[in-house]
Amino acid sequence: MYDYVIIGGGIVGLSTAYALVRKYPDARIVVVEKETEISAHQTGRNSGVIHSGVYYKPGSLKARMAVQGRNSMVKFCQDNGIPHEVCGKVLVATDKEELPRMEALYERVQQNGLNVSRIDRDELREIEPYVDGLAGLKVPSTGIVNYKKVSEKIKELLEQAGVEFLLGSAVVDITERKEEVVIDTTEKSLHSRYMINCAGLFSDRLVKMAGIHTDVRIVPFRGEYFELTEEKTHLVKGLIYPIPNPDFPFLGVHLTKMMDGGVHAGPNAVLSFKREGYQKTDFHWKDTLDVLSFPGFWKMAGSNVKEGMKEMVRSFHKKSFVKSLQRLVPDIQAEDVVPTDAGVRAQAMLKNGQLVDDFHIITGKRSVHVCNAPSPAATASLEIGKEIAKKLPELKALKVV
Ligand SMILES: Cc1cc2nc3c(=O)[nH]c(=O)nc-3n(C[C@H](O)[C@H](O)[C@H](O)COP(=O)(O)OP(=O)(O)OC[C@H]3O[C@@H](n4cnc5c(N)ncnc54)[C@H](O)[C@@H]3O)c2cc1C
């Protein structure tokens, strides 16, 4: 009998195991992962940014956990010798229309208690000499890291602490009983006191397996990236972001320095016809049907046709993608960027077509389900883990919606 079975070996599952084993060193814990390696999906395919918490609604879980999570992630990297860099980022207003939005964002970050300053065109150029902007915001506390490396370190610490790993084993059924929860995998059945669902792109299916009804469905959005050729990486010194559109905060391509010395450009956001579909041509009938049969998808698509089309065009037309980058750094030309690995975001959506903005965690009788953990969940992962560990023995109290 296990004390805790954690489903999903991404950074949220690993951080949850880490928090639990630190709190309950004698607990019997197993992490179940369907792939033969950890962090093969969102965690291993993201932008590698340690976010500061600029964008998030004051008072939300995201706002709190991004700020705390940024600090605990940097500390974890320092304590464990994981290469990372607090390089800072600039948000750039490129036309007059964006200036009031920039101002509104500045006000919001004050409420989140962040150290952010307004900068003019010259100061912008001092930080990023190739940026062309009217003005900007400087966020010194943003950093970069390779989250796969963070995950590997957490796994090493977990193994040292006696946590078991069942890799290459997919969860296919869940039965919650009064005294235990039974988790059937493709290898064997596991009996546990509690179960935590951290299955990312498949979290909604596991909620359903556990017999819990929710209005939430995961809709997968592929984020496609280009990278600058080696000769052009000098055009970007750190992290260059546009001023976000509050209606579509996760849209807007940015330029990101990576830990391997490269510079990523992107991502865009297009509907993926496969939950783990990293190629434009990837298709999976069940995943597609899941989206198309969900009323929320049609409501969202109906009211966002223009933005959706723009993202599609950017996906198939390199020149359009490059044009978005040129708004930030005009010297970037089409021949300076080459396609690189894509990622797929697990974005929860409600039946009314609204995207679930905040982290979303629900509970069953003996289970906790992380139903929405999009960006900045890698940054916030250690805090999400702590929150789950803190609440687990008092399961009924955890109803974070
Ligand atoms: C393109 C992109 C860019 C991003 N950039 C950033 C960034 O710069 N900074 C940041 O903080 N966040 C970023 N994010 C968000 C961040 O990567 C995710 O929020 C985070 O990785 C989520 O971790 P997770 O453990 O929940 O999910 P995952 O890493 O997807 O892990 C879930 C795991 O569950 C496993 N699983 C699923 N179903 C089953 C099953 N039935 N049985 C067993 N195992 C199962 C999967 O194989 C997978 O390994 C980005 C995301 C994307 C996609």
The ligand as an SDF file (V2000), in Angstrom:
LIG
                    3D

 53 58  0  0  0  0  0  0  0  0999 V2000
    5.4400   26.0720  -25.6130 C   0  0  0  0  0  0  0  0  0  0  0  0
    5.4660   26.2360  -24.1390 C   0  0  0  0  0  0  0  0  0  0  0  0
    6.2530   27.2310  -23.5400 C   0  0  0  0  0  0  0  0  0  0  0  0
    6.2510   27.4070  -22.1540 C   0  0  0  0  0  0  0  0  0  0  0  0
    7.1360   28.2740  -21.5640 N   0  0  0  0  0  0  0  0  0  0  0  0
    7.2110   28.3400  -20.1970 C   0  0  0  0  0  0  0  0  0  0  0  0
    8.2140   29.1280  -19.5570 C   0  0  0  0  0  0  0  0  0  0  0  0
    9.0720   29.7180  -20.2100 O   0  0  0  0  0  0  0  0  0  0  0  0
    8.1890   29.1980  -18.1980 N   0  0  0  0  0  0  0  0  0  0  0  0
    7.2680   28.5360  -17.4350 C   0  0  0  0  0  0  0  0  0  0  0  0
    7.2810   28.6610  -16.2120 O   0  0  0  0  0  0  0  0  0  0  0  0
    6.3440   27.7400  -18.0270 N   0  0  0  0  0  0  0  0  0  0  0  0
    6.3190   27.6100  -19.3730 C   0  0  0  0  0  0  0  0  0  0  0  0
    5.4220   26.7770  -19.9730 N   0  0  0  0  0  0  0  0  0  0  0  0
    4.4970   26.0290  -19.1270 C   0  0  0  0  0  0  0  0  0  0  0  0
    5.1760   24.8400  -18.4710 C   0  0  0  0  0  0  0  0  0  0  0  0
    6.0310   24.1600  -19.3510 O   0  0  0  0  0  0  0  0  0  0  0  0
    4.0890   23.9080  -17.9450 C   0  0  0  0  0  0  0  0  0  0  0  0
    3.1890   24.6850  -17.1980 O   0  0  0  0  0  0  0  0  0  0  0  0
    4.6540   22.8070  -17.0510 C   0  0  0  0  0  0  0  0  0  0  0  0
    5.7160   22.1590  -17.6950 O   0  0  0  0  0  0  0  0  0  0  0  0
    3.5560   21.8300  -16.6980 C   0  0  0  0  0  0  0  0  0  0  0  0
    4.1440   20.7290  -16.0750 O   0  0  0  0  0  0  0  0  0  0  0  0
    3.3020   19.4180  -15.8320 P   0  0  0  0  0  0  0  0  0  0  0  0
    4.1440   18.5240  -14.9790 O   0  0  0  0  0  0  0  0  0  0  0  0
    1.9560   19.8100  -15.3460 O   0  0  0  0  0  0  0  0  0  0  0  0
    3.0410   18.8160  -17.2870 O   0  0  0  0  0  0  0  0  0  0  0  0
    3.9640   17.8880  -18.2260 P   0  0  0  0  0  0  0  0  0  0  0  0
    5.3680   18.3540  -18.2390 O   0  0  0  0  0  0  0  0  0  0  0  0
    3.2750   17.8210  -19.5380 O   0  0  0  0  0  0  0  0  0  0  0  0
    3.9210   16.4840  -17.5020 O   0  0  0  0  0  0  0  0  0  0  0  0
    2.7700   15.6770  -17.4660 C   0  0  0  0  0  0  0  0  0  0  0  0
    3.2420   14.2450  -17.5280 C   0  0  0  0  0  0  0  0  0  0  0  0
    2.1430   13.3610  -17.3230 O   0  0  0  0  0  0  0  0  0  0  0  0
    2.3730   12.1950  -18.0850 C   0  0  0  0  0  0  0  0  0  0  0  0
    1.0920   11.4910  -18.2830 N   0  0  0  0  0  0  0  0  0  0  0  0
    0.0000   11.9330  -18.9500 C   0  0  0  0  0  0  0  0  0  0  0  0
   -0.9700   10.9920  -18.9310 N   0  0  0  0  0  0  0  0  0  0  0  0
   -0.5040    9.9320  -18.2190 C   0  0  0  0  0  0  0  0  0  0  0  0
   -1.0290    8.6610  -17.8610 C   0  0  0  0  0  0  0  0  0  0  0  0
   -2.2720    8.2770  -18.2280 N   0  0  0  0  0  0  0  0  0  0  0  0
   -0.2650    7.8220  -17.1380 N   0  0  0  0  0  0  0  0  0  0  0  0
    0.9920    8.1910  -16.7530 C   0  0  0  0  0  0  0  0  0  0  0  0
    1.5610    9.3760  -17.0790 N   0  0  0  0  0  0  0  0  0  0  0  0
    0.8210   10.2570  -17.8010 C   0  0  0  0  0  0  0  0  0  0  0  0
    2.9400   12.7530  -19.3840 C   0  0  0  0  0  0  0  0  0  0  0  0
    3.6170   11.7780  -20.1400 O   0  0  0  0  0  0  0  0  0  0  0  0
    3.8300   13.8760  -18.8850 C   0  0  0  0  0  0  0  0  0  0  0  0
    5.1640   13.4780  -18.7220 O   0  0  0  0  0  0  0  0  0  0  0  0
    5.4140   26.5770  -21.3470 C   0  0  0  0  0  0  0  0  0  0  0  0
    4.6470   25.5700  -21.9520 C   0  0  0  0  0  0  0  0  0  0  0  0
    4.7020   25.3730  -23.3150 C   0  0  0  0  0  0  0  0  0  0  0  0
    3.9480   24.2280  -23.9100 C   0  0  0  0  0  0  0  0  0  0  0  0
  1  2  1  0
  2  3  1  0
  2 52  2  0
  3  4  2  0
  4  5  1  0
  4 50  1  0
  5  6  2  0
  6  7  1  0
  6 13  1  0
  7  8  2  0
  7  9  1  0
  9 10  1  0
 10 11  2  0
 10 12  1  0
 12 13  2  0
 13 14  1  0
 14 15  1  0
 14 50  1  0
 15 16  1  0
 16 17  1  0
 16 18  1  0
 18 19  1  0
 18 20  1  0
 20 21  1  0
 20 22  1  0
 22 23  1  0
 23 24  1  0
 24 25  2  0
 24 26  1  0
 24 27  1  0
 27 28  1  0
 28 29  2  0
 28 30  1  0
 28 31  1  0
 31 32  1  0
 32 33  1  0
 33 34  1  0
 33 48  1  0
 34 35  1  0
 35 36  1  0
 35 46  1  0
 36 37  1  0
 36 45  1  0
 37 38  2  0
 38 39  1  0
 39 40  1  0
 39 45  2  0
 40 41  1  0
 40 42  2  0
 42 43  1  0
 43 44  2  0
 44 45  1  0
 46 47  1  0
 46 48  1  0
 48 49  1  0
 50 51  2  0
 51 52  1  0
 52 53  1  0
M  END
$$$$
